[in-house]
């Protein structure tokens, strides 16, 4: 009986959900049930028997033929006007729906409720009770009740959608599922302040309350509604209808965190394996969704439809394995694509059940990629997934290897910074993103080391699988190899028959220089390690000790050298804050380092300048020697000799010319003398 004040429709009167026909062909006081048969309380004997399942209805032909096209066809197509028996085994809604339809045909008032409207609408469609036979027939009136009463109420929309599960595919073809899903989605995304929700704060065993009992207890009046108020109500639906509702909610634009939390809540209700393994993620989902509400604070009030139709929370439904597989496949397909829409713990538990129930491989791969997106959030307990294949390792190591590969691929494909950023913002974003990626890899490295420590106790774990998983991460992901050393030690304990070569191969995955002093001390006394590894550990330990001693000696000498200065400045330093002292010491150390580097660069520059001058002089000498070759020297000598010869000839010529002149003059004198 629909008696909610908020669900009445102005200007339309459907008799408060009481449906009756205006025509009454047979006067009757009602129906009577005897054993498994229904009889009409009238003086006119029945002439028509309708069998619906195992229930018989003793009726009259005229009221049925005047309003049901199906009955007309069955009688006239049989060509037997005296036909007095019809079987309707495939009638949607069964005997309950046909009883209401028969009452309508006889003009008896019918109470329409959210529980029976879906079956009655499908039965009216099956019986072809259209307007062609009578105005205001059953199809018209049930459609009006659905459109103007049911779809305006949150509670009735949920109940009708829940009851439609028994009437597939009729309810789907008549758009009952689609209309109810869209109505639920619209109300879930709407602002709760402006809507009168059918909620109650009473204990779960209270049945559907009256509206006057709800006015004062409605949370929209006294307190703010939490964002997850609709989780419990929607979780009573079958998985295909739940998918329709979530899909409609996505279209309306609800936040992906709330959608993910609703999916986790639904999975916790219908997949008992997730709850028995650990239900912590369900509470975390509700807590996170509550924290997103504005001003809700510590409100612990929950949505109230489960108090009406869903029963208590302790009633865990027993779901067959086939249905669980279908639920998992459907949930995987509707998980929002955003990274943190659901927790990594939930994804890993869902993955465990998917592998156990043999879900489609494509969906399992998709789920593995989703886990890889947020693999740094995983815990060791969630990663210890058993291997469901016979003659294999105790835990599924190959699965963890694939998850790690998906994580590394995701880290490499992530864009460090968008193109539309300023220069300073881009560099700031690059640094933040790089730091986040590094910290994520470090967390994953610690997780993998813990996982290797746990699975290394399995005697069936091969050396190759251990080595591949240990070497999957880059070297920069591990700043300390203590966890890896512990895993190697456990593996050597569980596999004492390894050869010397195999033990050396196993220890190659570990960097001895990244071991702490405690780990070095333990490794130096570990008889299971190869001798060469022990030597490397001892050498690494010796280097660390030497470095620490050198640092301490240098510190002591510097303190002794500058002791007077320090003693004089102690009083000044005691009055300064500790953070300032540390900052000053760091700055002073940096300044001294820069001075030393500057002096070193200057000295190297002078040395290079001297070398450059020497090379230049040697180059000049080499160049001069190359220009004075043998031919040029010979020609120079020849030209010099020629010059000297010419000079000598000139001198001899001048000397010869002088005597000739004398001889010429002398005979003249001689002749003069002779004469």
Steps between C-alpha positions, in 0.01 A plus 500: 500500500653826394437760771814715493436873501808573293398256229157646419466671164321830480210505260489121453297262712549128480285419799800487733621192316156335494427394144151411383318454171204720415307214345374201691356227280452256786403616845724343759594546858859390440717196456518195721789257522445133570809282512686587175202651319339843482122548468294806427251575777190532280171323434588438133689173457846526340538389139870552442802341667843665481804305619804706601770270627346276762216741584154483340275802449126426454384808311252621236575557132337837451707713747822351366415525130388861534839615631764245387604468138698188588187319619314601184769354278529177698127433477440607141818344360401167653173512296324353798245740641431260783862511616489527877862439604822691430853448638728803541821347629728772358310793652751747656422557864338160545175442690542814712506733198213318326287523814537880498427516127190284547379721785541802270295326230218445749515862617638414844732760657868409467766639732802610296830497688866512410515127569231393252502769231783348297341155478156645430637723222668199334184289541288774343736509203485120473118498513489789245273716715526803271290810439354342185277279712408748773601852587702511819605139472762339723804591287414870508438509875813303595710722274355811664577363847857422398563838344336730753535311826785248491758704311449801728598296807846374588365215709245382242753522216734270691220256588363485146847447356560224754168330422570522125773240538234227478344635181787503253488562210153654527610775738798578277291519182240719668777747605421451869866427581630795302256751647555385858879503455498855368266611779733351763804655334340844489404485867843368605673792326251765611550727799346320802401828664220569257344154499290321760666163524316198631737431787453393855730468796309204646638149552542276194201278580250782459294460183410778258415800721224751449585847382392669821758288682775608260453875504697563814759227446597592145874578498454779251324695772716442807847416366699505183471191285832317452612444140472120527135501607396306190760218517299256709180562308653436159694196623180292532462494120602217274833549326358584156267762647780633720714544189217691333469732799876562526521566127219755526670661802825532301312680224359742757858595599543370853852501648698188415603447865136457603431267209802290596391493864152384396654220293713392795194503726304287254788253462529468876130412520478246216848345499542324835863413421596867517346533845638180650853585386468845652234768485719792591481658157120529525522710813782702347286571195211626708736702719665661198164584346381647829814710526421652161168637622485865594458535869373149561778442752421210727148430377439127526150500353451270203247493221178336604365290216688197627293538815192446287586243236859385538481340842789503744863534403580169663301314237775408254345370177608160379606551141588202275841493336350561155323815619813617681695469175239711321508759779881528481498535122234771520678692775828499310327653200349793695794599724583864418824537302647758739795383708372523858132429437530176700768379739783273393405255775153464349645447152735228621225318688277524196788368289545205735133404466510555124787255463338250734164512316669496156370831373558588133875550435449839336328635811769351725766679293306825526480458876875432519567826316280685746700352788824604329379862489504519882732213587689712753188494721495120527580308816679170546185322621314596182785384276514150647255359246503119490588320181194308387695289250617158612870412525589866525631729771297570809445864398443643154841658437433546129200716584710732718757516221230614256368756749851639542545523123171690468619736774830571323327553167260741665789691659674534165192604305392767745547847349728698731337834433230639272606715207289795605697612805726790575871438520520526879185292556626238259829462686322494834258234371790299358676496836186403690408229250853360497506489879161328511611240245819434694317458830245271334779281361668488840174387663454236232860385550440449872175318420671271249781422745245405767313287248820324395582433865160336545492292181867397522404245765321300230719214378324500161605856422760490225816708505409662169165631629668638811773669299264646238271648763791640701663662195177640354540834678779743405800539731393850601184361662701346786712721722565209735515129412441365848153372406635333191783341700247361747298348214816342357589359840153345538523355150837343578354351818206347313720374214813348657578290190596794280836474330780756539423646159129536584578667830730749326230563242247561776726745683558707185164666547634663818735798521740450793574872516134572583498278809490658841771428757273257687423313180872491415581352841231235454611421144864468601401220738248338262630161393235464230643783290772432242856585605536768236187677625629487856828661385306774323295560811814519716664739257189716491485499879868594521451788260205627701693478826801676344282776367331544833839509679637747248201723543528485878878571489449792265231632727723470808794670329282784380361538848854508651617751240215738555454431870585859616256647252230254597554552870473874450181460298330247725319764696372654177385169353318393815262794463411420139228249401602149403354530152704816437818331620441203270426729208812707566719191528362368173552835326855529634582153379364586156705822489821318589427239237444765237823682598698180471348422162575855381867476602524164329354643181744795512804278541384275218448807284857622561639158424306488178623850408865399549448186298343711229800736484744210483306339224487828310878545515559143389261551215682814384832319502362215302355741247838681446687177447257385241544820292892462464530188286817367316417654164437840646827482692689397183349780298583745777862381503518521120359852496743598776792349309392686187489825690850437640636413153361816352652703775839336446482553125416861552799539729740320255370703208564821684853384588578396135364823361725706720835350373386526140445866548841524660662311217331719251637806668838358572612426147405844404730625761751235400491611141531851610799405694648304219441772269 
